Structure formats: C-alpha cells, structure tokens
Amino acid sequence: MADTPVPGADGDGLELPCGETVDPHEIDLGMREYTCSCGDVHAVVTDVHPPSRFFPESLVAVLEETIDTDDEFESFGTPHLLGIVLEEFPEKVSVHDASDDGAVGYTLLWMTDFDARRLHEIVVELVVELMEHAVSHADDDAAITEFESQMLEFDVGEFVDQYRRQREFESEHDQPL
C-alpha cells in the first residue's frame, strides 16, 4: 500500500485552526513557530516550554506560589497559560495529547492561529486580566489603587518587545530572565 501524501492522514495528525494538518512528529522542542502550507505562521508551544517563555522568572515564581491548581500538574505553568488562551480563543488553538507517544519529547502540544509574538501578547494580556481580577478581591483599597495605576502605564506590546529582545527568541538557546 502506498504512503499517504498528507501528514497525519492516518489519524495521528493535528488539525490546525486554519484547517491544514501537521504531523506532531515534525514539531521539535526548539520550535516556537511553524510555517504552514496555508501561508500563515502558527505559534508552537509544548508543555516542556517553561512559563518563563512569556514572563520573567520572578513573575513565574509569584504565579506558581499564589495560584492553586486542581489538576495533575504540580504547579501553575505553561499548560495553565495555554489553557487560559484556549478558553478565550477555542477556535484559534489546536491541542495534541502526545502522552502515549514517546517519540516526540513532549506530552502536550498547542498550535495557534496566531504567530508566536501575537500569542505572547495574548498570554500577557490574559494574565494581567487574571491579576486584575485577583486584586479586585483584595481588602486593601490602596493596593487596588496602586495596581490599577501601574496597569494604566503598562504597555503590553512594549513589554513583549523588550522581553523577546532580552530572551533572544531568534535562537533556540535563549535563557530565562
């Protein structure tokens, strides 16, 4: 029998939000974007990518310490960040469970309709919303006012640009900050 010409045609492929299919074995751990045959570039995130891909280690530590999770993961991390994105944009995110595939090096794979930079902005925006919600429940009016004041000055696009420059996202050997 001839090989199928479409990656994943045997049912193991991941259908992307654009409708194209990708073989999860084509995705390596260093990838952050996938240039699709549809002409678009899709962000690639795996569960082994640390949350410091999106935020400085100091903020990651705060998120891990303050957010309780009720799932199989030890602490708040990349699966939760992408879960938030998936909840907000269900039609823009495709998820592949590779827990039974020891050949790929990851357990979960997310590919989005957004490129990596836009996904980064979305993750930051959603975490800021999460923080705003948490602060709104605080009993300290001064803390609420201070946080709201800081958020008025916070520019998501500028944060993402600076963070990506410092992380050197052009190389797969970037280091957390």
C-alpha angles and dihedrals in degrees: 000000000000122000114259111252095217118078109240094014087133089067098265095098128105115234108221124217088256090059097252120122126230129193106237088218088069090064115087127192094254095056119109097165137029121208103219130208086239088071096250130108115234126202114243122207128171130190089250091063105098121233086246085079084080105023140029115268090249092061091042089055091052092048092048091049098045104036116075116206127205101202143077094286119098095226144349109300149132095316089057093047091052090043088059090050091047091051092051097040108024094161092050099055130067120195129200123194107211096170090122094046113082092178098075105056096229136075101210130032127190124189120183140200085237126079117245096265094051090046088052090054092048093051091050092047092050094047090049088053089049090051092047090052092049093048091049088065093054120113091220110092091187091056091049092050092047093049092048090049092051092048091054088061095042114105110197094196093051091047091052093047093050094043093048091048091051093046092049094224091186088079127058087221097070118146129223119253 
